[in-house]
Amino acid sequence: MIGTEAQDQFIGRSVIALLATVRAAGTPSTSMISFARRGDELFFSTSLDRWKGRSLVRDPRCALTVLNPHEPWSFVTVEGEVVIHADNPADLRQLILDTTDHPDYAWAREAIAPVLEAPGRAMFQLTPTRVSGVVMP
């Protein structure tokens, strides 16, 4: 379980989040991502040459603030460090595809798959060390 029961269930209902990383100068940077979950681990993908990828290679600490458009005043922030799977394993790409194949989002699996397979892509695995947030009833 990630956080409280309410936080864990909220994460399970969601597929979008804001990823916060630390720039080399020490300032924060955020970007919108989609994520997937397997057990108590969260996964996302980006290119190693993008700002967030480079930031996480340098400093694996991050925070993922999970959002849900159907619950606009609720959020859960998961802090921790990432493990980078630079080999971009097929099982983790499939996990992302299965999770983001969601009726609330207009993107098509056929459009996302080539992005996940592009050269330089990696999978990032976040192990929670601190969880906070508010899940409104």
Long-range contacts (C-beta under 8 A, 24 or more apart in sequence): 1-40, 2-40, 2-42, 2-76, 2-78, 2-128, 2-131, 3-76, 3-78, 3-128, 3-131, 3-132, 3-133, 4-131, 4-135, 6-135, 7-76, 7-131, 7-133, 7-135, 9-135, 10-66, 10-68, 10-71, 10-74, 10-76, 10-133, 10-135, 11-37, 11-42, 11-66, 11-76, 11-78, 12-37, 13-68, 13-70, 13-71, 14-66, 14-67, 14-68, 15-99, 15-100, 15-102, 15-104, 15-105, 16-66, 16-67, 16-68, 16-69, 17-44, 17-64, 17-65, 17-66, 17-67, 18-64, 18-65, 18-67, 19-44, 19-52, 19-62, 19-63, 19-64, 20-62, 20-63, 20-64, 20-65, 21-51, 21-52, 21-55, 21-56, 21-59, 21-61, 21-62, 22-55, 22-59, 22-61, 22-62, 23-51, 23-55, 24-55, 24-58, 29-55, 33-64, 34-96, 34-99, 34-100, 34-105, 35-64, 35-66, 35-96, 35-99, 36-92, 36-95, 36-96, 36-98, 36-99, 36-100, 37-99, 38-95, 40-127, 40-128, 41-125, 41-126, 41-127, 42-78, 42-125, 42-126, 42-128, 43-92, 43-95, 43-96, 43-123, 43-124, 43-125, 43-126, 44-96, 44-123, 44-124, 44-126, 45-88, 45-92, 45-93, 45-96, 45-116, 45-121, 45-122, 45-123, 45-124, 46-121, 46-122, 46-124, 47-118, 47-120, 47-121, 47-122, 48-84, 48-86, 48-120, 48-121, 48-122, 49-120, 53-122, 56-82, 56-84, 56-124, 57-84, 60-84, 62-126, 64-126, 65-133, 66-133, 69-104, 70-104, 71-135, 71-136, 73-134, 73-136, 74-133, 74-134, 74-135, 74-136, 75-133, 75-134, 76-131, 76-132, 76-133, 76-135, 77-131, 77-132, 77-133, 78-126, 78-128, 78-130, 78-131, 79-128, 79-129, 79-130, 79-131, 79-132, 80-126, 80-127, 80-128, 80-129, 80-130, 81-126, 81-127, 81-129, 82-124, 82-125, 82-126, 82-127, 83-124, 83-125, 83-127, 84-122, 84-123, 84-124, 84-125, 85-122, 85-123, 85-124, 85-125, 86-122, 87-122, 88-116, 88-117, 88-121, 88-122, 88-123, 89-123, 92-123, 92-125, 93-117, 93-123, 96-123
